[in-house]
Amino acid sequence: MQRDVLTVLEATSTLNLHPETVKRFCRIGKLKGEKVSVGWLISKKEVDTFASTYKETRGRPANGRAQRNGGSGGDSPNRAQRHD
């Protein structure tokens, strides 16, 4: 019997993503799933559609600098530092 829904672990193997990434995408609505008890159920059709349109963006940009607040990411000595 073929199921129409996948668990997070099943979706991760199809999408080649980390389970926490799939869960985060479900939480923020990037991937439509249904929260059930302590897990997520995602329709196979949704996973297939997502897989065909998802553009992976891992890590830092090619220049090695993360841009914050739309800035140039330069190394200005007068730049204010965040204190969290």
C-alpha positions in Angstrom: 0.0 0.0 0.0 1.4 3.3 -1.1 1.0 6.2 1.4 0.2 9.8 0.3 2.1 11.3 3.3 5.7 11.2 4.4 7.4 11.7 7.8 10.2 14.1 8.3 12.8 11.4 7.9 11.3 10.1 4.7 11.1 13.6 3.3 14.8 14.3 4.2 15.9 11.4 2.1 13.9 12.6 -0.9 15.0 16.3 -0.5 18.6 15.5 0.7 18.2 17.9 3.6 18.9 17.6 7.3 15.8 16.7 9.4 16.0 19.9 11.4 15.9 21.9 8.1 12.7 20.1 7.0 11.1 20.7 10.4 12.1 24.4 10.2 10.7 24.7 6.7 7.4 23.2 8.0 7.3 25.6 10.9 7.8 28.7 8.8 5.5 27.5 6.0 8.1 27.1 3.3 7.1 23.4 3.2 3.4 22.7 3.9 3.0 19.9 6.5 0.7 19.0 9.3 2.0 18.9 12.9 1.0 15.6 14.4 1.9 14.8 18.0 5.7 15.2 18.1 6.3 15.1 14.4 5.3 16.4 11.0 3.4 14.7 8.1 4.0 16.1 4.7 2.2 15.1 1.5 4.2 13.3 -1.1 2.9 15.7 -3.7 4.1 18.7 -1.6 7.6 17.1 -1.2 7.8 16.4 -5.0 6.7 20.0 -5.8 9.1 21.5 -3.3 12.0 19.3 -4.6 11.5 20.6 -8.1 11.5 24.3 -7.1 13.9 24.4 -4.2 17.2 26.3 -4.7 19.7 25.3 -2.1 21.6 28.1 -0.3 24.0 26.7 2.2 26.6 28.5 4.2 28.2 31.9 3.4 28.1 33.6 0.0 31.0 32.9 -2.5 33.0 35.9 -1.4 33.1 34.5 2.2 31.4 37.4 3.8 27.9 37.4 5.2 25.9 40.6 4.5 23.9 42.0 7.3 21.3 44.6 7.1 22.0 45.1 3.4 25.4 46.5 4.0 28.5 46.0 1.9 30.2 43.7 4.5 33.3 45.8 4.4 35.9 45.9 7.2 35.4 49.5 8.3 37.2 50.2 11.6 34.4 52.6 12.5 31.6 50.0 12.1 29.5 49.6 15.3 29.8 46.3 16.9 26.8 44.3 18.3 26.8 43.3 21.9 24.3 40.5 22.4 
